[in-house]
């Protein structure tokens, strides 16, 4: 197996020793013994400097690491997966190194034994926060940008006052589509759109652009009432809630797959969760494989239309010079640079690819205790973007976009918004 791309995973919740503390630390030592001799990942995130510093303090002897020293690298991992898709020793290599899933296993063990703060659990419950906030979007958005409220959020929720928070939609994307759906023949296919929490609750304009582009390409679209994909709960190790979300979504999506629909996802993280994490969370559910095989990144899906000669290429407006940030989780999906290829179809449009992590994750980039570390991870990306002087800055990940906008002051578009503008609706 070549370096990079989608491989195999080392994460077995059916293992009787999965939650055994001693087995967890022994596995950490085994993985660390390989990582310390390689050190390729030292610049990726705070986890590896913490690991290598600890090993160096003990004269390169992993066996001398304390439990606290063993835990810290796993605690600091925010599941960007850069190490995973660059590591030459991931499964099926005999060493079976899978640092992100080792971190998740640790966090699951920690949650089972120590729980998590109520504020942390609330922060990752995007469905609850979204449903409660949308009816009061105007008030919430205004308060989230006032200093007194941000001080309160920092002191009681641990949300750094410098962090840029996602806006709240005035209505959900699901409700908007019910009122604004346009008739199409659907001759290019039937898709079920996994709207994602970010499009449904936070970035309505991106969702509208997405739906109009899909309609422009004569795709029949249904948006079911799915739940959060469940990946935010990985941050605190609440795997049981992630499994509950997975079960609900698989049940909903299976009915569409059985009816001949493909599943299109506009946020790489959510696509990654459904396609590759759900089979790990529900290893005994036969429907998971059926659903996961029908999951497509939105640009991957549109490019398939291009290959069949069915993509609407009636682009009427040049987009100039684009600086495109490819998110880490899109690289983990292993679908190639389809957004780049699509944008390059627009006349008189040039796209420069920037391959750096934004450092955001879901909560890592907003929590007071990790905000500075997240900013440091993304600092080179911010420098690259500022130096490009591009007409547009683009990223598939809304949270990365938020991080970039916070650091540079530049509004960031989703690739689908670029196509929407190029069509000149």
C-alpha positions, 0 to 999 in steps of 0.5 A: 500500500502506498503512502497516503490515501485511505488504508485500513484502521486499527480500531476495534470496539469489539475487542474485549480489551478495548477499554482495559486501561493497561492494554491502552497504555501498552498500545500507546507505548508500542505506537510511541516506540515507532513514532519516536524513531521516525518523527516525520509528524513533528510539525503536524500538531501539538501531539507529536512535540509533546510525545517527543519531548517526553521521550527525550526527557527519559533518554529515549526510553518509552517504558519510563513515561508516566501515565500523564506523559502517555496521555498528553499526546492523545489528549492533544490530538484533534483528529486532523488525520495528517499523520495517518495519511502520510504515515508509511506504517498504517494498516495493512503494514505489520506495525498497524500504526493508527494514531488518530484512532489510538487517541479516540480509544483513549478519549473513549476510555477517559469518558467512560471512566471520568466523564466530561464537563457539562459545558464540553458535552453541550459544545459538541451537541450541534443538533441541540445548539442549532435547534435552540439557536435558529429561532433566535438567530438575530439575537444570538448572532448579535450577542456572540459578537459582544465583548461582555457575552464573550467574556461570559462564554470564556469563563463559563464555557471555556470558549476563547473570546478571540475565537470566531464563532459560526453564525446561526441561520435564520432558518434551517436549510431543510426548511428553506428547501421546502419553501424554495424547491425548483422543479427538475426532471432528475435525468442526471440522477437522484441524490439524498443530500446529507445537509450537515449541521454546518449547512443546516444551522450555520451557513444557509448561503452555502446551502442555497448555492449548493442546491441551486448548483445541483438543480442546475445539473438536473439532479433530483434532490431530497433532504431528509431529517438526519441527525448530526453525523456524530463526529463532534462527540469524538472530541470528548470520547462520547462514542455511545452518542456517536453510535446512536447518531450513526444508527439513526442516520443509517436507518434513514439513508438506507431507505433512500439507497434502497430506492436508488439514491446516491448520498452527497455530502458537502462537508468532507468531515461528515462524508468521512464519518459516514463512509469510514467511521460508521463501519467501525462504530457499527461493525455488525450492522449489514446496512452500514456497508450498503450506505457507506458505499453510496457516499460521495463528496459533492465535488466528487459527484459533480466530477462524475457527471463531467466524466459522463459528459453531463455536467452543465458547463455554462459558466458565464463569469470568470472567477479570476485567481483563486487560492484554494485550501484543501481540508485535511479530511478531504485528503483522508477521503482519497477522492482527489482534487475534484473541487480544483478540477471543477473550478478550473473549468471556469473560463479565465480562472486559475486555482492555486492549491494550498495544502496546510492544516487550519488547526481548527477541528471542531472544538480545538480551535475555539477552546481557551485551553487549545486556541493558541495551539490551534492558531499556531498549527494554522499560522503557515496557512494564514501566511500563505493565504495573505501572500497570494493576493488572490481574488477569492479564497476557497475551502471545502470546510466551513470551520477551516474557513472560519479560522482563515477569516478570523486570522486574515480578515478574508471571507472564504467561499465554499467551492460550490459557491464559486460554481454558483457565482460562475453560473451567474444565477 
